[in-house]
Amino acid sequence: MSESRIKNYFKTQAIPISVLVLMIIVASILSDAFFTKINMQNLLIQQASNMVVSLGMFACILSGGIDLSVGSNLAVASVFMASLMNTANFGVALIVTLLLCMVIGAVNGFIVSKLRIAPFIVTLGMTEFSRGIAYWYTGSSPVSWRNAADEAVMTFIGKGRILGIPVLTIIMIVMILITMFIMRKTVVGRITYAIGGNEQAVRLSGINTLWWKMFPYIFSGLCCAVGGILMTARLGLGAPTNGEDLANDCIAAVVIGGTSFTGGKGNISGVIIGVFILGIINNLLDLMNVSSYPQMMLKGAIIVLAVVFSTIKDKNE
Amino acid sequence: MQTMLEMKNINKSFGVVHALKDVNLEVRKGETMALVGENGAGKSTLMKILTGAYQRDSGAIIVDNEEIQKNTTKTAKQHGIAQVYQQAELVEELSVAENICLGEKAHGRRGIVSWKKMNQLIEELLKHYEIPLHAETQVKHLSSAMKQFVAIAKVLFRNPKIVIFDEPTAVLSDKEVTILFHIIESLKKEGITIIYISHRLEEVFQLSDRVSVMRDGNLVAVLENKNLTKNDLITHMLGKNLGAMYCEQKGKPVSDRKVLELDRVSTDKIHEVSFSLKEGEILGIVGLVGSGRTETAMAIFGADKIKSGRIRVNGKEVKFRVPADAAKAGIFLAPEDRKAQAMVLCRPIRENISLSKLSSIARHGVCNEKKEIENIQKLCTDLKVKMASMESPVQDLSGGNQQKVVIAKAFTADPDILIFDEPTQGIDVGAKAEIYVLLERLRSQGKSIIVISSETEEIQGVCDRAIVMRSGCVAGEIEGEELKQTELILQYMYKEKQV
């Protein structure tokens, strides 16, 4: 890691980092309950699935696209995971769920890449389609599981700890590390950045963009599956209504974290900061007993503000 | 003669970079002052201060004996200062007349546009300056060259006193350049003061009364355009004598073996194009914008769909569906539009260079950065890429250095056949000479090269043989001594095909 890279990092992340620090300070002043061990752990646990899904969203936005279908895909993962544990076992359920969501992502990616339809439209359609699958498959009621062995595994994921650290948090960190590795060290990560920056240049450099462009959507599908399993484990049941506002939250987190909406620019630490900024706002307002409607209003305002700031910054450069 | 514009002791810094150092520019009324200098010499910054886009740190601007205290784009406009920009910003959906009138209140009476009056007025303007455009044509149907003329008309419509042209011929072919020069001559006759920025020194000689030379933020010389030689000018620009711009030790084709053959290739934009490239040859394709030269490159590279005809590489017939297939077959393309097609501007220099052959630095899809950094450091030092660090984004580099990054991509890709589309467009003389040396070096490594250019002089200086294209067809092939006859090339470029 060279010096210029570190400098560059702080230059690009200055706003999100200072906002996060400011949020923590404000939150500690406004609420005594904020800086307690229990609350901090709650915050980490609550954000686990949002964080994982945001990683996939990050890849899509970075490539110059977007995935609006994350919430519905997460619901699909949630209900399939829960019900397959009843008909088969944990292992089978896990593999089928992961594959299913990646297939959904691949369909998104294929239509975007091969047929050149705007990602916004493709994934908007998929939002309806996936949600439909989730409702149809469950008859619109939540699904739970009865098998004792599966019960144990799911409880371990949802509520267990290793060395005092929640398993949910550990899985979240593992997913972050995997994403960092992919985006920084691998060919596909590099091409994802490059496609977001200038797709035509990538194509004329002799790279077949058709397949590479599908990757972010497949990865997003995978992240939805993992996020869905985490949420299912935490709640103790799979529900087709899960992840209703998830796409908004993830887009907000990615954008607040400094990722350029036009693609090509951004990094994962920004996404992490973005997820926690939103998480702290929710957490703080909960602690202060503010109803969820003003929370929504505030969140909406923050999304727009974040984009305004990043646009101003881009212009100044 | 009366002084029209005086810029006195202008200073401007961006952070630690001292972009303009006590610059004094004086332009007389009605004269054409050329402003030359390498990229980054400070020409554009100086003009941006004049048009009010930037604020000076210190110094004075005096226009027509009136000092402008705080110069904004608005005050500059009030003083009759107008610039024709390199990339014309026009509204594609509107007509020529609407674009020209945009922002002027002239025809709105209670907000209602009198179309007839507007079109009539614009037709008169176009006719007056002999601009081959019609008021009612939609701008989106125009070529990039014609759009440039709309931008010029837009400036002229506002009755300016000082007109700044910044590289106006960059997108123009030789024929369109004559139209432009004609406009400038008319402006001169009307007593309008002109500041003309260009990399093409021939234009400077042809048009200007005097030449101001900038170097490293200083205005180093003001020369009368009498008895001025090209070498003098270059010496002033570089601060040293450049010698010959083109390589003196030119290589030769290795053999008569044909590495690339086109046999009556047609796409939507080219018609039955046939030619061949020999091993170790530098072949030129010369033609106007829209003559099919770039489109031929795109057809070879698999970027445009081929309707009929055959392409053979090393004697074997090939069918490229996508550019990736062409790259695999050992072809490299440096596209025409550097910024839009050749590089990912926001990504680091390192990643841009590696993009042409990621397989060489990756194993099982994981990049070996240590090896990559080593290779690229060596390559960049070798090619003399001037950069702060290979981690800085390519957009921070000057045009010449960006082109060197593209050439570094070519070295990394290590292909057999290279196609360079306008390799020296918009870059300064110093960098141009370096690029020509690099082309020769690629040839000495056994590569075969196609150079596409609209500058006949470049083709003559660099190539062994040239194909001339006109309206999508091959109009002629020129070799050996014939290549030195500019007249002959121009004849092929403009005249009807001789059967």
Boltz contact constraints between the chains, C-beta under 6 A:
constraints:
  - contact:
      token1: [A, 4]
      token2: [B, 389]
      max_distance: 6.0
  - contact:
      token1: [A, 4]
      token2: [B, 391]
      max_distance: 6.0
  - contact:
      token1: [A, 5]
      token2: [B, 391]
      max_distance: 6.0
  - contact:
      token1: [A, 185]
      token2: [B, 366]
      max_distance: 6.0
  - contact:
      token1: [A, 185]
      token2: [B, 367]
      max_distance: 6.0
  - contact:
      token1: [A, 186]
      token2: [B, 365]
      max_distance: 6.0
  - contact:
      token1: [A, 186]
      token2: [B, 366]
      max_distance: 6.0
  - contact:
      token1: [A, 187]
      token2: [B, 358]
      max_distance: 6.0
  - contact:
      token1: [A, 187]
      token2: [B, 362]
      max_distance: 6.0
  - contact:
      token1: [A, 187]
      token2: [B, 365]
      max_distance: 6.0
  - contact:
      token1: [A, 190]
      token2: [B, 351]
      max_distance: 6.0
  - contact:
      token1: [A, 194]
      token2: [B, 344]
      max_distance: 6.0
  - contact:
      token1: [A, 194]
      token2: [B, 347]
      max_distance: 6.0
  - contact:
      token1: [A, 197]
      token2: [B, 344]
      max_distance: 6.0
  - contact:
      token1: [A, 197]
      token2: [B, 346]
      max_distance: 6.0
  - contact:
      token1: [A, 197]
      token2: [B, 347]
      max_distance: 6.0
  - contact:
      token1: [A, 198]
      token2: [B, 344]
      max_distance: 6.0
  - contact:
      token1: [A, 200]
      token2: [B, 341]
      max_distance: 6.0
  - contact:
      token1: [A, 201]
      token2: [B, 341]
      max_distance: 6.0
  - contact:
      token1: [A, 201]
      token2: [B, 342]
      max_distance: 6.0
  - contact:
      token1: [A, 201]
      token2: [B, 343]
      max_distance: 6.0
  - contact:
      token1: [A, 201]
      token2: [B, 344]
      max_distance: 6.0
  - contact:
      token1: [A, 203]
      token2: [B, 323]
      max_distance: 6.0
  - contact:
      token1: [A, 204]
      token2: [B, 323]
      max_distance: 6.0
  - contact:
      token1: [A, 204]
      token2: [B, 333]
      max_distance: 6.0
  - contact:
      token1: [A, 204]
      token2: [B, 335]
      max_distance: 6.0
  - contact:
      token1: [A, 204]
      token2: [B, 341]
      max_distance: 6.0
  - contact:
      token1: [A, 205]
      token2: [B, 355]
      max_distance: 6.0
  - contact:
      token1: [A, 205]
      token2: [B, 356]
      max_distance: 6.0
  - contact:
      token1: [A, 206]
      token2: [B, 323]
      max_distance: 6.0
  - contact:
      token1: [A, 206]
      token2: [B, 324]
      max_distance: 6.0
  - contact:
      token1: [A, 206]
      token2: [B, 327]
      max_distance: 6.0
  - contact:
      token1: [A, 207]
      token2: [B, 324]
      max_distance: 6.0
  - contact:
      token1: [A, 208]
      token2: [B, 322]
      max_distance: 6.0
  - contact:
      token1: [A, 208]
      token2: [B, 324]
      max_distance: 6.0
  - contact:
      token1: [A, 264]
      token2: [B, 346]
      max_distance: 6.0
  - contact:
      token1: [A, 265]
      token2: [B, 346]
      max_distance: 6.0
